[in-house]
Amino acid sequence: MTIGYIGSYTKKNGKGIYRFDLNDELGKIEKVDIGYEIEASTYLTRNDKFLYAITKEGEDCGVASFKFQGEGKLELINKCLSSKNGTGCYIQVSSDGNYLFEAVYGAGIVRIYKLNKHTGEIEKLIEELAHNYPTGPHERQKSSHVHFLNETPDQKYIVATDLGTDRVVAYSYGEDGLEEYAVSQFEEADGPRHITFSSDGKHAYIVHELSNYVSVTEYNDGKFTEIERHLTIPHDFKKDSKLAAVRLSHNEKHLYVSNRGHDSIAIFEVINNGKSLELVDIQPTQDEFPRDFNITLSDRYIICAHQEGDSKVSVFQRDDGTGKLKLIDNQETAPEGVCVIF
């Protein structure tokens, strides 16, 4: 049995954090429960001991920490709501458990928190830093919009994608906060959203929400150099669509990107030692707005949440050879679900 968690909006009927059980033999979600009812828990991150979630109370915005109890149940440790500059859209706990990183889309802000890695407590907000780069030409690029903030594989930096300025910014970080180290520029109106790295740290796959392209890049010391790019929706699809999540299979043979609007997952084969991608298929998710999905540790299944429509929690069986997906279960729901972790 695999235990997973889904973060959600709470604008309509979402409850914050859902907990689900996946039957690994059958590839079936056996139940989805409310893991913890909390406002605006749109992204989650975890390590072996603790889970962290975005949240807010009124105008006070920040993060919450939880410890795992039996059967994956959650117990609140504390909240740190130290800002009035908007809720985050992405968080990540550092690999050493000492820091928590948060991206704030609306205000174009990056935040770094100090954690107690032994108790899981969020001790304080160390710094809140606003981006101030020239913006792009797209109608959604009137200001900076930070969408992602995560460690580089060498753990030397954290990198932020800025959808509003078509930039990826690397920061050095620590007890004193953040310091800009390098800035990588992408094409106008790309709208960089999320990044996933190869395990050797040599390549990064950057997905662009506005242009619906994925960039294959060489990564070196905080800098990203594009090698090639690929469209994630059909060339003849003319309706509105904006890509969302990107995940690399654990065996690193295939890359997956979700598309909201086209409501699909694009499947690419990773070739040429990570330097190239080749489109395999574009799999419909059979519900609306697949904002996030994740791949089980076994590489056998992809679990996809849908923010809109029926908010189905869909299970796809993954072919290890071709990377193709087959829908095998979508009976359970997680209203307004937008983040999936295990």
Secondary structure, DSSP 8 states (H G I E B T S, - for coil): -EEEEEEE--SSS--EEEEEEEETTTTEEEEEEEEEE-TTB--EEE-SSEEEEEEEETTEEEEEEEEE-GGG-EEEEEEEEEESS---SEEEE-TTSSEEEEEETTTTEEEEEEE-TTT--EEEEEEEEE------SSTT-SS--EEEEEE-TTSS-EEEEETTTTEEEEEEEETTEEEEEEEEE--TT--EEEEEE-TTSSEEEEEETTTTEEEEEEEETTEEEEEEEEESS-TT--S--EEEEEEE-TTSSEEEEEEETTTEEEEEEEEGGGTEEEEEEEEE-SSB---EEEE-TTSSEEEEE-SBTT-BEEEEEE-TTT--EEEEE---B-TTEEEEE-
